[in-house]
Amino acid sequence: MLRLLCTILCVIHVFTLISNAKGQEFTELEMAHYREKIKSMFYHAYNSYLDHAYPYDELRPLTCDGQDTWGSVSLTLIDALDTLLILGNHTEFQRVATLLQDTVDFDIDVNASVFETNIRVVGGLLSAHLLSKRAGMEVEPGWPCSGPLLRMAEDAARKLLPAFQTPTGMPYGTVNLLRGVNPTETPVTCTAGVGTFILEFSALSRLTGDPVFEDVARKALRSLWKTRSEIGLVGNHIDVLSKKWVAQDAGIGAGVDSYFEYLVKGSIMLQDEELLSMFLEYDKAIKNYTKFDDWYLWVQMHKGTVSMPVFQSLEAFWPGLQSLIGELDSALRTFHNYYTVWRQFGGLPEFYSIPQGYTVDKREGYPLRPELIESAMYLYKATGDHTFLQLGRDAVESIEKITRVPCGYASVKDIRDHKLDNRMESFFLAETIKYLYLLFDPDNFLHNSGLDFELGTGPSEDCVLGAGGYIFNTEAHPLDPAALHCCSRKQEERRELQDILLNLSEPLPSPQDTQSQETDSETEPPIMDPSESIALKPGSRRKAPLLSCPMQPFSARLAVMGQVFTDGT
């Protein structure tokens, strides 16, 4: 009890110090210094992967070789592609984008994680596709609604669709890219593995015009929503066939985290009130049952009793997510709690016991995760407080001092003594480096407030793209909502034109028909057979006319200093 009291007093003391001092002010020269340092870190890791690990998925930095981890698709290259552009390297972006088109094939007999393939491969290819024109690549007519990287993303996503063929619509966790779901595959998957598809899959549907991706993602979300407990919480692992909860711990960390993230980001990207209302309902339950002194614990999903009084490093995304819905005060307090843990160890252990103020046995590692840096980026945008730049500085110095080795950067096996592990996950280049760089680069095009933009090509030349409001998927791949609107608008216009042509293709009634209609109001006018229509292919069905109301113009909800206002303000 005395140790717990001392820990709480220590946290309060550090929080007070951080709160009362707005943080050391960083000059423009210092900001530029850290941008260059972060670039240097990226290229040390990236070149080490190219020299020692390509075409394997990931680098093993201690033995200077590579390994396949998530599907044998040169994953680090896909994950790092948009980071190259964000750092300003157009030439290498173009080279790698072309290389991936020539070498990556998803028709392989490999068991792949549905979740990881979606966020890393589909998300990475979608982002690269949407950024390809900015990178100086020659794009085909109709971009952003078509393109080789988009077709690759669609191909990868189609390999995942068999996983969604369950009675509930919730997907299996693993799929064979060539053969589909193995008959012996376990039906148990984590909550995030069910609810983390709406960003990538809706983007695919709206860019390509094929609704199947968004449909399966929404069905999975709605099915999962119906399984929440009587107190409004969801557990950690669920049987996708029976809807029975296998692990009933409720929290915001591992196994659940990105489900909540995608409800918020999906509501913003798609302007979708249903997704936002789902999150707000969860948010009430999370505050009521899991929040204690600005920490978030794990509780039993039906009773709300504490099951694990721990902080998990994956939870560190939460303050950034809170900033997107305007809950800044709570976000700041929770962030400072997490920052004290970072300063205690020089990184975030996977699990941290809040009562003991120390790591949890066998959960002492730090695999170079980005979540706290991600939150720092959002909160710095929202507040301008240089305390968040201090976290960035601390992260750069810690990663350089503790994890740099001759062949890249190594995960930390034990944050207490800084022993290293022989792995550099692809998210180090996709997320950690990217968020660090964006934290110190307030003028980066991804922070665009609408002053800069580009136009589509061909039929999409009237589309305004890249004007800001990018939504990061959970692997930090930015998606442009304007591109989704552009392509879906074109599809609506095509459908409307088809309907107009259908009406024009109907024969005018003869005088006898007109006289007959006057005498018998129930008689239907003759309609041409669909096969004779100039607007439909033989065998196609005629659709009901669209509403005559003009379609609403796209208007992204305002993001002011990092806060997205979701009401009518």
Sequence and secondary structure as in RCSB ss.txt:
>XXXX:A:sequence
MLRLLCTILCVIHVFTLISNAKGQEFTELEMAHYREKIKSMFYHAYNSYLDHAYPYDELRPLTCDGQDTWGSVSL
TLIDALDTLLILGNHTEFQRVATLLQDTVDFDIDVNASVFETNIRVVGGLLSAHLLSKRAGMEVEPGWPCSGPLL
RMAEDAARKLLPAFQTPTGMPYGTVNLLRGVNPTETPVTCTAGVGTFILEFSALSRLTGDPVFEDVARKALRSLW
KTRSEIGLVGNHIDVLSKKWVAQDAGIGAGVDSYFEYLVKGSIMLQDEELLSMFLEYDKAIKNYTKFDDWYLWVQ
MHKGTVSMPVFQSLEAFWPGLQSLIGELDSALRTFHNYYTVWRQFGGLPEFYSIPQGYTVDKREGYPLRPELIES
AMYLYKATGDHTFLQLGRDAVESIEKITRVPCGYASVKDIRDHKLDNRMESFFLAETIKYLYLLFDPDNFLHNSG
LDFELGTGPSEDCVLGAGGYIFNTEAHPLDPAALHCCSRKQEERRELQDILLNLSEPLPSPQDTQSQETDSETEP
PIMDPSESIALKPGSRRKAPLLSCPMQPFSARLAVMGQVFTDGT
>XXXX:A:secstr
 HHHHHHHHHHHHHHHHHHHS      HHHHHHHHHHHHHHHHHHHHHHHHHTTTSSEEETTTTEEE  SSSS H
HHHHHHHHHHHTT HHHHHHHHHHHHHH    S  EEEHHHIIIIIIHHHHHHHHHTTTTT    TTTTS  HHH
HHHHHHHHHHGGGG SSSS   SEEETTTBS TT   EEESHHHH  HHHHHHHHHHHS THHHHHHHHHHHHHH
TT  TTS   SEEETTT  EEE EE SSTTTHHHHHHHHHHHHHHT HHHHHHHHHHHHHHHHHTEETTEE EEE
TTT  EEE EEEGGGGGHHHHHHHTT HHHHHHHHHHHHHHHHHHTS  SEEETTTTEE TT   B    HHHHH
HHHHHHHH  THHHHHHHHHHHHIIIIIEETTEE  EEETTTTEE S B THIIIIIHHHHHHHT TTSGGG  S
S  EE  GGGTT EE SS  EE TTS EE HHHHHHHHHHHHHHHHHHHHHHHHHS    HHHHHHHHH TT   
    GGG SSS TT        SS         EETTEE  S  
